[in-house]
Amino acid sequence: MPEANIKTIKSSDYATAGHPAPFHLEQDAFFWVEGLAQQNVARSAGRTVGRRLYVYMSGHGFSTTQREGCLITADALPTKINANVCASAWLQWWQDAGYFREFVLLLDCCMNRMTTGLPMRAPLAGLNASMPPGPSFVAFAAKRPLKAVEMPVPADNGRFHGIFTWAFLDGVKGAAVNAAGTVTGQSMGNWLRNALYQRMGPSERTNRDISQEPEIGSNDPQLVLARPTEPLRFEIALSFPADAIGKKTRLWSGVPPRARTFNAAAKFSIKVQPGLHVVEVPEAGYRQGFEVVGDGVIQVEQKGPPSMMPLDRNANFALFLDAGDPANTITIDTAAFETVDSATGRIETRLRSGIYRSRIRVGNAFVDQIFLLDRPSDLAAFAEAQPTTSMGVAPALGLAVETFPDPVALPQLASPIPFERAPMSSERHSRQVALLASAPEPTEAQVAVVARSWMTSETEPSRLPEEAGHRAGAGQTRPRRILQDWNPWPGLRLVDERGRTVADVPMDGERDQTEAPYGSVTVDVPSGRSFLRLADPFGDMIEMALPTVKGWRLEVYLLRVGTETYDDPPRISVILRRATGEIWMKHQNDLLEKAMIALSEERSILNKELETLLLRKFSNPIEGIVGAHLLLIQAEADRKTDLGLMDEVVTNLRDLVGREHSDVEALSLQCPSVGLRRTKPFRTPPLFERSWQLIVEASRSAPNLVPLSLWQRVKARSVLPPYLAWSVDPVIKRQYGTALVRAARIELAPTVPPDRQPIEPLTTDTALREFALDFAAPAAPVDDLEGGRTPRSRRRRGGGRRAGIDHAPDSSRAVENGEKSAEGTRDSLPAQSVGARRFAEAYQLPPAALAALKGKLDRKH
């Protein structure tokens, strides 16, 4: 690509602290593209700038919604929530404008490093091209809400680089070629999904906060990224045991598989293409699969039956694989990293003979088996390593099969709930779980908080193999010391709806501050009006709702992993138990933990068995709530999903917890039966982030659902997935409001340098007038979006009526006093323009917030 067609912006190019800021990226790069488009328009050459646009960003990042990535700029502060550039939004703007036909967006940064963030979108008037955008490739180094990884790269003298970036470069050099010899969006996506995990170290692979795979948003096969002259090959050294040396060896590679033969030596070097391979020494009984994504050494030591020779490449064989747990997911990939089958719990399929990899996902951990499928196969997996024989019976297949590779041991899940003999659990921690079952029965509702810390070894101060198939800490030297003045849970306390402290967890309850500190407190609380506050990694105080229910105990478990300084929020598990001694079992917790992880990453994992456990026969209401959200996630991916089960789930949940649990009522908004949907305003925020999204979406047709005061409480959102959390810092809330007002002015009244005005620009006055008309609303109290409150003299008191409608398509009701439905109908908020609706959806604003925003703009203008 010509140098004149490239704009590069690096932090090291700026001598001033806080640079580059969003303005510099927009002025020096993005408006440069805008200027080229304007020059073409001036020459009557149309708006097209070029055939393909590449955008690459690296640094710190965050994500507020699925498949949306933002780069944090150098002027960022913990309290500055608009110091970013939303790369995804800019890409969408360029696609809508039609400046290019093809698009490539690469974002090498973490997706959870910002506690509060307001994505800053393109400050340009929207344009709509006559043709839809062409093929694209969009990839982020990490899935939301996880972290990306930097590692030393031997090819660059050990300098640290993002493994995502380095893998992409190898891909275009030829590591990602397809069968036709080209690198397409599809083959690049397949390569990146595999290369990142294999290039991580053991501690990164077992860290649940690190993304094991990239987020591939778009990987169109029509997009050709490179045409290398030949595939990239990596050098591997095969190390054979003594009884194999000198014997005939086969190395199987490719699709369909081909075998190269040679005699085994103590060390044998060979260059091979990236992908899956199987090496065998039939006379010595060795047969082992391995994966190649870079140079390396393979120790041949696994035993297995010799391959069936000659190999029939057109034969189909039955394959059965049980993942060991109904919540574990399985994928089957070919030697070229192409996924050919996937399922949750178990797979029963038939595949053509070839080299395959089965990947079982247990929470965030992967367990791989690479094999040559040359006969009916039953792959075995166990929760713990067990003695096995070389022969097994595939239950669904009804035939005896030879097991290859050997059965694997699945990792144990490390949970914030400290069950006995679980990873990251001590006897003192486990006793707290048992003691909760004997807590006195509450007068109304009850909250129990158990906050604990797990120290890592001093040899690896920030890494612990938490999900490595054995009890964490085994064989390590953990420091034994008393931490008398160290509070591992700063600011952790229960508060009421007015923010008054109900219990300070480290101070008011039982605590132990030895090598594995913990604090535990159990208190009686009113139903539905409790909140938990804790400090985030930046020291900001964040809050989350605890929907309590009469006769139930809400148990909140927090776990911090590390040394005396923490870079991440604690891991949290929540269960809801009858307050009369109900026992909570480890197998139930493992299932719920895996479901929570899937919910955090918005992955659909439901199968028939999980549907029964989470949606039909749940005993813990949290199971039913999480299961219902997973059903909705599945429906988003597959429109054929039957949501009729939502009626049954919501009805059963209401029988358990009543009709004022915010998460249950949020789910009711998705019930096919209109009569089950909530029509009254929500009093408190929900526990889960996706519940809040459902409430806000429904409020666009039923404005009464979200009172302004409720939105004001949660508006400065924080990152604590899958839970809904928000900042309580008045400075951050004020800055959030200010940034929101600025975003409204930018998006609805764009201002750019005068010599680079967009096509058909909207003037500020015109846009604001349109904005005012769009959001003209019935009189309502308008809280200051910058964090203050409307003076008491301007707030209504007592009764009064506010307009609102039921969001159901066949009904409309007025809401009296914000609570009870009244007879007759009232006008709802007027229809919004396309731009206004997009603005509200982008920032998850309910109508009450839009009305308040309109009032703020009116006061400024």
N, C-alpha and C positions, 0 to 999 in steps of 0.2 A: 504494500500500500504506500502511495507517495507520502512523504513526510508532511507535505502541505495539507494533507487530509486528516491529520492527527492533532489533537489537542491533549496535552498532558499537564495535569495539575498535581503537585506533590506538596506535602507539608513543608518539606525541606526547602522549597522555593521561596518561602515567606519568612522574613526575619522578625516580623511582629507577632507577639503572642496572640493567640486567638484567631490566627489566620491559617488556612482559608476558612471563611465563614460561608454560609449558604449563598450570599450575594456574589462572592468571588467565583464559585462554581457556576452559578447562573450567568454572570457577566462574561467570564472568560471562556466558557465552553458551550453552555446550552444556548445562550443568545447568539453565539457565533453561528450555530446551525440556523437559528431564526434569521440572522442577517443574510445567509446564503439563500434562503428561501425568498426573502424580500428582493434580493438582487434579481433572481429569476423572474419574479412577478414584474419587476420594473422593465425587464427586457421582453415581456409578454411571452415568457418561456414556461409558464406554469409554476407550480409551487414545488415540484419534485427537486430534491437536492441530490440524491444519489440512489444507487441500487440497494445498498445495505448499510445499516448503521450499527456499529459496535459500541457498547457502553460497558466499561469495566470499572468497578469501584472496589477498593480494599481499605479496610480500617475497622473501626468499631461500628456496630449496627444494631438495629432492633426491628421488631415487627409488631404491628398492632392488630393485623388481621392475617388470615391464612394467605400465603403466597404474595404477601406484600412486604417489600424490604426497603429500609431507610438507612442511609449512611449518616452517622453522627459527625458533625463538622468540628473544627478545632476550637471553636468558641463555646463548646459545650460546658455546662456546669450542672451539678445535680439539680439545681432549681430552674434551669433554663430548658424548657421542654420543646422549643421550636428550633434548636440548633441542629438542623438536619436537612437532608435532601431526600425526598421520597423517589428513589430510582424507579420503582414500579409505576408510579403515577406519571412520571415524565415519559416513560416508555409508552404508556397508554395514550398520552397526549400526542406523541409523534405518530403513533399508529393511526389515531383518528384523523390527524392532519394530512396524512398521506405523503409526508416528505420523503419517505423511503418505501421500498417495496418489501424488504426483508430486514429482520431485526435480531440482534444478539445482545443479551443483557447478562453480565456475569457479576455477581455480588459476593465477594470473598470477605465475609464478616459474620460475627455472631448475630443471632436473632433474638437475644434476650438480655442484652447488656444495659438496657435503659429502663429505669423504673417507671417513669412517666414520659410519654412522648406524644407529640402532636405532629403527624406526618405533614411536612411542608410540600405542597404540590406545585405544579407548574404555574407561575404567575402570569399566565397568558390566556387570552380569550380562546375558548374552545373552537376548533375548526373541524369540519366533517368532510372528508374526502368522498368522492363519488364511488370509489372502489374500496372494498374491504382490504385490510392489511394482508400481506402475503405471509409466507412461512417464517417462523421465528424459533430461536433457541433461548430459553430463559432458565438460568440455574443459579441457585444460592448455595453457598458452602454449607449451610446448616438449615435444618428444618426448624420451624417455629415450635417451641420457644427455646431452642438449644444453642450450644456454642459451636463455633468452628475451631479448627486446630492449626497451629503452626508447629513445624518440626524442622530440625536441621536437615539440609539437603546435601548429601555427599557430592552430587554433581556440581554444586556451587560452593565447594570448600567448607561445607558444614554450616553455612549461613542459614538462618531461620527464614522459612517462607511458608505461606499458606499451602497446605497440601492440596487444597482444591485448585489453586492457580497452577501449581506445578503439574498436577495430574492433567489439567486441561491442555497445558503446553505439550506434554507427552502425547496426548490424544491427537492433536492436530499434526504432530510429527509422524504419526502412523500407528500409535498404540490403539486407536479407536477405529481402525479401518473395518469395513464390513466385507461381506463375501465378494463384492464387486470391486474392492480396492479403494473405495472412497470413504471419507469421514463425513457422515451426515449428522443431523441433529439427533436422530434416533440412535445411531451407533455411539455417538458421544455421550448421550444420556446413559446408555448401558455401561459404558466404560467408567464413567464417573461414579455411578452407583456402587461399583465394585472396587475401584482403585483406592478410594479414600479409606475405607475400612482396613484394607490390607496394608496401607502405609502408616497406620497408627501404631503406637506402641501399646503394650499390654495394659498399662494404666489408663490410657485414653479409651481403649476398647471397653473397659469395664466401668467407666465413669458415666453415670446416668445423666449427667448434665451436658455431655458432649454428644453432638449429633453423629451417629454412626454412618449416615448416608446424607448426601446432598438433597436439596429440594429441587427437583426438576419440574419447572412450571410448564414448559413447552419444549418439545423436542421433535419438531416436524421432520420426517424423513426426506421431504423435498428440499430441505435446506442443506446444501453441500458446503461444509466448512473447510475441507481440504481435499486435495488429490495427491497424496504422497506418492513418490515414485516406487516405493516399496514399503511393506509394513515395518513398523519398529519392532526390533527383537531385543530381548533381554538375555543376559548371560546367567545361567544357573549352574551351580556345581552340585552334582548328585553324589552323595556320600553313602557307600554301600557297606553293610556289615561283612565280616570276614567270610561267612559261609556262602556269600553271594558272589564273591570276586571270581572273575573268569567265566562265569556262567552267562548263557544267552539271556539278554534283557530286551524287553519291548517298552518303547515309550509311545503311548497313545496320545494323539493331539488332533484338534480340528473338528469341523462339522462337515460331512460325516467323519468319524474318527479314522485316522490312518496310523499305522504302527511303523516306527523306525526301530531297527534292531542293531544291537551292539553288545559287546561283552563287558560286563560290569567290572569296574576298577575301584580301588579304594576311594578315589575322587575322579569324577568324570564331568568335564565341563562341556556345555552345549548351549547354543543360542536358540531360543524358541520365541514364538509370538506370545503376546499376552493372552491369558485365558486359562482354562482348566485342562489338566493333563493327568494321565495315569501311567505310572511306571510299574512294571512287574518283572520278577525273576521267577518263572514257573518252577524251575528245578529246586529252588531254595524255598519256595512257598511265600514269596513276598509279593504284595500287590498294594499299591498306595496311590491315592489321589492327592494332587496339590494344585495350588493356584499361583499364577505368575502375573504380577503387575509391576515388576522391577527386578533388578539383579538380586540374586540371593543364593543361599545354600539350602539344599533339601536333604535331610537325614532320612534315608530309606530304612524303615524299621517295622512297618505295619504288615501283618500277615494277611493272606487272603487266597481264595481259590484261583487257579489260572483261568485266563479268559477263554471263552468258547471260540475255538478256531476251526475253520475260518469264520470270521465275523460276518453275519448276514446284515448288511446295512439297511435293508428294507424291512427287516423283521420288527414287529411291535411286541413289547413285553409289558406285563402287568407290573405295576409299582404300587406298593402300599407303604404309607408312613404315618405313624401315630406320633403326634408332637408331645405326648406325655401330659397334656393339660388342655382343656377345651378353650382356654384363652390364649394359648401359644399359637402364633401364626407360622405358616410354612410357605416358602417359595421354592420353585424348582427352576433352575437356570441351566442353559446349555453351555457348552465349552466356550462359546463366544459371548457369554454374559447376557444372553437374551432370555427373559423370563417366559416360560412356557406354561406354567400352572401355579396357582396359589390357592390357599385355603386357610381356615382357622380350625385348629383341633386335629384334623387328619386329612390325608389325601389318598384317594383311590383312583388311579388313572392308568392309562396305557400310553407308552411313549415309544418312539422309534429307537432302535439301538443307538447308543452314543454315550458321550461323556456328559455327566450332569452333576450339579451340586444341589443338595437340599440345604436350605437355611431355615433353622428354627429360631424364632425370635421369642425370647423370654423377657418380658418387660422391655428393657433397653439393650439386653445382651443378645449376641448372635452365637449360634452353635452350627457349624458347617460340617457337611459330609460330602466328599467328592468321590464319585464312583463311575465305573464303566458299566452301563446297563446292557448286559448281554444275555440275560435270563430273567425270569420272574423274580422280583426282589421284594423283600420285607425289611425296611430300614427301621431299626429299633432305637428308642430314646427312653431314658429313665430319669426320674427326678433325682435319684442318687445312683452312683455306680453300683451295679449288681453283677454277680457271676452269671455268665451266659454261655450257651453252647454255640457251636458253629452252624447249627441248623435251627430254623424257626418255622412257624406256621403262620402265614398271612391270614388273619381271620376272615376278611372279606373275599379273599381269593380262593380259599379252600384248598390250597396245595402247599406242599412242603417246599421251602426255598432256602437257598444258602444265604446267610447274612453277610453282606459286604457293603460298606465297611463295618467294623465292629460297632456294637451299641455304644452310644455316647451318654455321658452323664450331663444332665441339664443343670444350669446354675441355680442356686437358691436365691430367692428374691430378698434383697435387703429392704426392710420396711421401716418407716418411722415407728410403727407399733412393735415394741420389743418382746416378741414371743420367745419362749425358752428355746435355746439352742439355735436361734436364727442368726444370720449374719448381722454384725453391728449391734449385738445385744449382750448385756451382762446379766448376772443373776439379780443384781440390785434393780436394773431396769425392768426385768421380767416381773419382779414382785409387784411393781406398780400396776401392771395390768390385772393381776389377780386381786389386788386390794380394791380396785374399782368395783368389782362385782359385789363386794360386801358393803358398799357405801350406804348410809342411811337413806331411806326413801325420801324424796324431796316433797316439800309442801306444794310445789307447782311443777317447775321444770328444773333441770340440773345441767351444769356444764362442768366437765372435768378437762383440765389441760395438763398434759405431761410433756415437758420440754426437756430434751436431753441432748448431750453432745458426745460424739465419738471421736476420740483422738487418734490421729494416724501415727505411724512410727516416726522417730526422729531422723531415720535414714532417708525416708521419702516424705517430707513434711506435709505435702498437700495431695498425696495420691494414695488410695487404698483400694486393693482389688476386692471390691465389695460384692461382685456377682461373678466369681470365678470358679464356681463349682465346689468350693470348700468354705468352711467357716471363716469369715473375714477375721484377720488378725492372727490366724494360726501361723506359727513359725516366725512371727515378727517380734521385735522388742519394742513394746509400747512404753512410753514414759510413765512411771508411777510417781505422782507428785500431788500435793495438796494445793488447790487453786483458791485460796481463801478470799482474795480480793478480786477475783475474775468473775464477771457476770457474762456468761455466754449468751444470754437472752436479754439484751438491753431493752428496757421499756416494755417488756412483754407483760400485758395486763388485760384483764377483762374490764370493759366499760359499759355503761348503759347508753341509751339512745341520745343522751345529752353530753356524752363524753366523760361522765363522772366515773372515777375508778371504783369498780366492784371488788376486784382482787388483783394484787400484784403477785404474779406467779412466782418469781424468784424469792420474794420476801415473805409472802403470807402463807405459803404452803410448806410441805416437806421438801427438803433439798439435800443434795450431797454434792460436794465440789472436789471430789478426789479425781482419779484419772479418767473416769467416765461420768462427768457431772450430769445431774438432772434436777429438775424442779417439778413439783406436782401440786396441784390445788384442785379442790372440788367445792363448788358453791351452788346454792339454790338461787335461781333467777326467775324473773317473770317469763311467760311464754312469748317468744317471738321478738324480743327487743334487747338482744345482747350482741356485743361486738368485741372482736379481738384486735388489739393493737400490738405491733412489733416494729422493730427498726429494720430497714432494708440495708443492703451493703453500703449505701452512701450515707447512712445515718438518718435518713428521712423516716419519719414515723408514718407507717401505713396501717390501714384498717381493713378488716373484712367482717362481713355479717355472720352471725351464728344463729341460724333459725332454730330456736328452741321450741319444744313442744311439751305440753303438760303431760306428766307421767313418763317422760323419756329423759334419758341422760345423753347429751351430746358430748362425745369424747373427741378431743383434738390432740393429736400427737405431733410434735415437732422434733425434727432431727437436724442438727448441724454437724457436718463432717469437715474436719480440718484441724488446724492448730489454733493458736489464740487469736488469730485474725481470720475473718471470714469474708470471702469475695462473693458469696451467693446467698440468696434467701434460704431459709431452712426448708427442708422437705416436710410436707404436711400430709397427714392422713386423718380423715374424719369418719367416724361411725356414729350411728344413732341407735341406742339400745334402750330397751325397757329398763326402768330404774329399779327393778325388783330382782336383781341377781341373774339376769340373762347372760349366758356364757357366749363369748365370741371366739370362734375357732380359727386356727392358723390357715387352714385350707380356704375358709371363707375370705380371710384377709388377702391371701395371695391372689385369689380370683379378682377381688375388688381392686387391688393394687394394679394389676395388669390392665383392668378396665379403665382405671384412672389415668394411667400412662397413655393409653390409646386415646382417651378423651382429651388429654393435654395436647397431643399431636394431631387431633382430629382425624384419627384413623378408624375406619370401619372394621370391626373384628367379629361382629355377631355371626353366629351359626345357630343351628337348631338347639344344641345343648346349652349354649350361652343364653339364647332367647328364653329357654325354660328357667334357667337359674336366676337371670337378672330381671326378667320381665314378667314371668308368670308365678314363680314360687319364691320370691325374695322375702326374707324376714326382716332385713335391715332396710329401712326406707331409702338410705343412701344408695343401696344397690339398685333399687327400682328407678331412682332419679338418673343415675349414671347410665343404666341400661336404656332408658328412654332417650337420652341424648345420643347414645350410640346408634339407636334406631334412626333418629333424625339425620345423623351424619351419613348413615347408609342410604337414606332416601335422597340426600343431596347428590350422591354419586350415582345412584340408580333410581330413575324416576318410576320404575315398576315396583318399588318397595311398597308394600301394603302397610299403611299407617293406621289401619283399623285397631291394632293392638294398643294404640295410644289411649283409646277410650277405656279399655280394661285396666291399664296401668294407672292412669290418673284416678279412676274410681277406687281402686285398691289402695292407692297412696292416701287419698282423702279419708278412707276408712281408718287408716293408721294414724295420721297426723292432723286431720281436720282440714279446714278450707282456708287457712291463713298462712300456710307454709309457702314462702315466696317461690321456691324452686318448683314445687308441685303446681302452683297456680300458673307459673310461666309455661310449664309443659302443657297445661290445659288449653293454652292458646293455639296449640297445634292439633287438638283433637278434631277428628272428622265430624263428630257430633257437636253441632253448634251449642246445644244446651249445656254442655260441659265446660264451655269456655268462660273464663272469668270476665266479668264486666266492671267490677268495682276497682277503684284505684289500689295500687300496691302501697302498702304502708312501710315496708322495709326492703332493703336490697336483698337479692338472693345470695346463696352461697357460691354458686357456680357462674363463671363468666358467660358461658353460652346461654344460661337462663336469662341473664340481663339482655343479651342480644335479642332473644325472642320477645322480651317485654318491649324493648324500644321499637322493634320492627312492627309489632302489633299496634303500638301507640300512634303510628302514622295514620291509621284509620279509626282509632279509638283514643283520642288525645287524653281523655280522663285517666287512662291507665297509669300514666307517669306524672305525678304532681311535680311542679318545679322544685320544690324543696327536696324531693327524693333525688332528682338529677343533680342538684347542687351538692349533695353529700358525696356522690361518687364520681363527679365529673373528671377529676384529675386522676385518671386510671393508672394503676400500677401493674407490674408484671409478677404474677404469682399463679400461673396456670396449674390446674384448670379452674382455680378459684378466682372469684371477683375480688379485687383489692384496689384500694385507692389511697391517695395521699391525704393526710389531715393537716399538713403544713399550710398555714394561711398564705405564706409567700408563694409556694408552688401553686396553690389554687388560684391566687390572684394572677400569677404569670400565665397560667393555663387559660384563664378567661381573656387576658390581653391578647395572647397568641391566637385564640379562637376568633376574636373580633378582627384581628389583622388578616387571618385566613379568609374570613368572609369578604373583607374589602378586596383582597387580592383576587379571589376566585370569581367574585361577582362584579368587580370593577377593576380589572387588571391594569396595572401600570408598569410600563417598561421604558427603557431609555427612548427619548423622542425620535431618534433616528432608526429605531428598530420596532416600530409599532406593528402589532399583528394585523393580519387581514381582518377587515370589518371590525375595527376596535369598538368596544363599548366605553362610552365616557363614564366617569365616576357618577355624575348626577343621574344619568339614565339608569345605570345599574342599581344604584341605591333606591331610585323610585320604584323599579321593578321589584327589588327585594322587599321594600316596604309593602307593596301590594300583595306579594306572594304570602307574606307572613302576617298580614293584618289579622288580628285575632280578637276574640272577646276580651274584655277587660280582665286582667289577672295580675296578681302581685308579681312584680318584676324584681327579682334579686339581682344585685350587681354581679355581672359575670366575672369581675376581677376579684371576687372573694368577699366583698362586703355584703350588707343586708339593706333592703329597702327600709327607710325610716318607718317607725311604727305608725305614724300618721297616714302613710300611704298604703298600709296593708289593710285588707278587709278584715272585719271581725265577725264572729258568729256566722249565722246561716248564709244566705245568699245562694245563687245558683251559678254553676259554671257549665258551659256547653260541652257536650261530648257525645260520642256515638259508640255503639258496640261495633267491634271490628268485624263481626259476622256479616256476610254479604246480604242477608235477608232481614236484618233488624237494625233499628236505630232507637236509642234511648237517651233521654237526658239524665244527667247525674246530679242529684241534689246533695248539697253540702259535701260534695266530693266523695260520698259514700253510697247512698241509697239510690236506686233507680227510681225515676219519677215517671208519671204518665205523660204521654205526649212526646214530641220531638223538638229539638233545637238545632239550629244550623251548626255544622261542624266547621273546623278551620277550612278556609277556601282552598281550592286546588292550587298546587304549587307548580311552578314552571319546571322544565326538565333539569335546568341547571340547579335550581334550588333543591330539588329532590336528590340530585347527585351529591350536593354539598351535605345535606342532612344524613344521607346514607354513609358518606365517606367518614364523617366524624361521629356517627351514631348519636345523633341529636333527636330527642323526642320533640313533638310540637311545642311543648311548654318552653323548652330551651330555645327553640327558634324564635318564639315570640319575645322572649327576654333579650335575645340577640338583636332582634329588630329594634327593641326599645333602646338598647345600648347604642346602636348605630344612629338612631334618631337623635339621641342626646348629643352625640359627637358632631352631627351635621344638622 
